[in-house]
Amino acid sequence: MHEGVSNRPSLIAGDKAGKTGAIEHGAQQWQLDFGSPSFVADSFLISDESKNAREALIPWRTWPGGVMCLYGESGSGKSHLGTLWAYEAGAIFLKGHELNLQLIEGEADPNPLIALIDDADLSEETALFALLSRLEREGGAVLLLARTPPMLWNFKLPDLKSRLSTIVCETLRPPEQPLLARLIIRHAAAMGFKLDETSAAYLAARLPRTFNSAKAITLCMQSVTASSLKSPMALAQRALRVMYPQVYDDDMASGNDVFEAKHKEQ
C-alpha cells in the first residue's frame, strides 16, 4: 500500500486556478502512475460539471461505510480525477476484474484498506461484497469508478445489491459548450494540430453534449487534415459534414446550432 504523501495538490485547488483550470500545488506538477495511463495533476480541466464530484472526494475519511462511487461516461475524466484522489489518499490502484477474495481476505494488514477500483462494475460480486464488509469492520476508504451508478450494475447477490444501494454517489455531468470547446482544443493538441478557440466554440455549439463527441470530432479532423483546407474553421466545417452528413450540408454547416435544432424536432 502506498504511503501518504505530504504537500499534495488539492483536488479543489482549480476553483482558484487560472484560465487553464490547472490543479496546482505551487509550481510543481505531479506525474501519477498507478498501472494505468499517466495523469498530470495540472492537466485536469476544472469545470462546473466536475465541481460536486471534486468536493465529494475531499472528506473521504468520513464517507458512510468508507466507500463512494464516482460514475460517468467514457472520457468524462473520472479515471483522471480518481487517480488524483488515490495520490492524495495514498491508495492502491485496482481494476475491477483484479478484485478477488484472496486479496480481500489475505494476510492481516495493520493499516486500513485505502483503494481505488476502476471498472468496479466488472468486479467478482462475492469479492466486492467481502470488500464492503471489510470496510465496515476495519474502516478504510474505497473509491469505486464506473460508467453507471451501482443500482444499474449487473449483480445477482441480494446482500451486495442492498449494500450498493446505500453507497454515496457522484457523477461527472455531461459537458456544456464551454467545457466541450476546451476538450476539443485539448484533444486536437494531443493529436498534433492546433485549433483556435473560435473554431472549437463553433463545433461545441453543434455537437451532442457528450465527452465522446469531443474526441470523435478531433479524430475526424485529423483524418481530413490532408485536404487543402485554408483555415481551422474550414477544417472544423469539413469534419462536421463528414461526421453528420445527414444533418449538415455546406450551407447548414455555417448556420447556428443546426444540430440541436434538428434533434429537438425529432
PyMOL commands that set and color helices and strands:
alter all, ss='L'
color gray80, all
select helices_A, chain A and resi 13-16+41-43+48-57+60-62+64-66+78-89+96-98+101-104+120-122+125-138+150-152+158-164+177-190+197-204+211-224+232-243+252-254+258-265
alter helices_A, ss='H'
color red, helices_A
select strands_A, chain A and resi 31-32+39-40+67-71+92-95+113-118+140-146+168-171
alter strands_A, ss='S'
color yellow, strands_A
deselect
rebuild
show_as cartoon
